[in-house]
């Protein structure tokens, strides 16, 4: 499932456009705004059994520039699932591309970036699943073994000690996906869970986490649980490298995008390119109403994401059947056109459902008598 948003530069005016690729969502920005180095920080202690470490990363918005999303422990969406971190990569069209992370049975390619704590650039050495339980490698993970007993200790030798946070381009990590990693990337997987999405939004709303303010040394580098920026917080000990500020006119031009350059999601051509649906938590001022509305939103999002998975399985089955039958190029093209139509029709249906829910949850306007005309 993936959605692509692109930010191109024309005198540093940002244009969001859509691209389609083999992984999840991407954000493309001008080469002048490559991400800062990864800061140096400690890992908070694992809060509960079944939580998996998701490393911190630099994310981007046109309003805030780069901002740090703290590393955090996240409960796996289901037993057996591991986290493949997102990463920034240099694109052939001269821009940086952010490839979103995802949950799946195997860890795929994440740019060769050394995020630490078991994510040394290839695979994951921080733990493994066994009979429905996650076992933690305490050599790279901070775990209280008096509470969590499913642990082991295997020494990990890191050959990649750089703090560079992107793949390719000038000074980037020179790594390419192996055939096995490409296979893992094509397996069925799911995107960020709701807790991770909320974690990102909270990071974005914190001015201290913007690179322009912290110079690559965020005061909140890691948290024990997603969204909790107060308990079990670890600050960065130091920046990963010298911070290079973006061009002085970047922020000004970012806000001067011409009409018609607003963000628009790209039409997906396959169900595997669709992002999981999430909703902004309601804020009516009434806790009971907010809880009711959020339950309705979560129910709809779960149903829509289930629709994604069903359509993805159906389309992948047709791909497999076509490969076995060795169909010709014309038949392949017809199949892809059919898949594109199916995917877009599903998203149109989902968009209508979301609009209907938003209309139902909008506060009702009180009728007021017309204002008196001045005498």
C-alpha positions, 0 to 999 in steps of 0.5 A: 500500500503506498501513496506518493506525494512529491514536492518539486522546486521551481525557485523553491516553490513546492509542488506536491505531485504523485509518484508510484513505486514499489514500496509505501508512501513517499515524499519527494523534496528538492535536493537542497533539503536533504535530511540531517544526520541521525542524532545520537541517543539512548533507547528507552526501556521496553514498556511491555512484552510484544512491543517492537522498537521503531527507530526515529527518523527525520520527516518533512512538511512544507510548513515546518521543514524537517522535523524529528519523529522520535524513536519509540516502542510500538505494539506489533499489529499482529504476532509475527510482524516486524517493522521495516523502517522508512528511509530517504533515498535519492531519486533519478529525477534529482530529488530525495524520496521518502519510502515509508516503513511497513509491518510484515513477516520479514524486514525488507530494504530500508536504504542501508541506513544504520538506525541502530538498536538492531537496525544496522542497515540490513535486516533486524538483529534486535529480536525474533518471533517464536511461537507467538512471542517476541524474544528480545536481543538484549545486546541491542535492546534495553529490556527489563529482564525481571519483567520480560523473560523472553530474551537472549543475547547475541553480539552484533558487530556493526560495520556501518557506523555512519550517521548519514540518514539517506541513501544515494546521492552526494554523501549518501549510503551506497546500498541497493536492495538484495533479491531477497529484500525485494521479495520481502517488499512485495509480500503482503504487509500493512502500513503504520498503525494508528498509534504511529500516525498520531506519534508523527502528528504530535512530533510535527506539532512540537516546534522543538523537534524541527531541525531548524530549531534543534540544529539536528539535536532533538530534545526528545529523541526517543520515547517509551510509547508512541505519543507520550512525549513526557514519560520515559523520554530520551534526549539526543546526546549529540547531533549526528553531524554538522547541521546545514541550514536550508537556503534562506528563501526556502520557508518563504517560497514554500508558502508562496506556491502558486494556485493549483500546486496544492497537495493531491494524492496520486491515483493508485494503480494497484491495491498494494499502493493504497495507504491505510485509512486513518482519521483525525481524532475528533475534538468537539469539546465533549469527551463522550461525543469524541469517544463515540465519534472516534469509535465510528471512525476506527470502525470505518477505517478498519472496514476500509483497510480490510477492503484494501487487503481483500482487493490486494489479495484478489489482484495478486492472485490474478498476477500469479495466474497470469504468470503461470499461463504466460499471458501475452503483453496485451492480456497483461495490459488489459489486466493492469487497466482492470486493476487500476479501475478496480482500485480507483473505484474502491477509493472513490467509494471510500472517499464518499463514505468518509465525507458522509461520516464527516457530515454526520459528525459535524456540529449542528449550527444553531439557528439564530434570528436575523440581525436587526437592521440599523435604524 
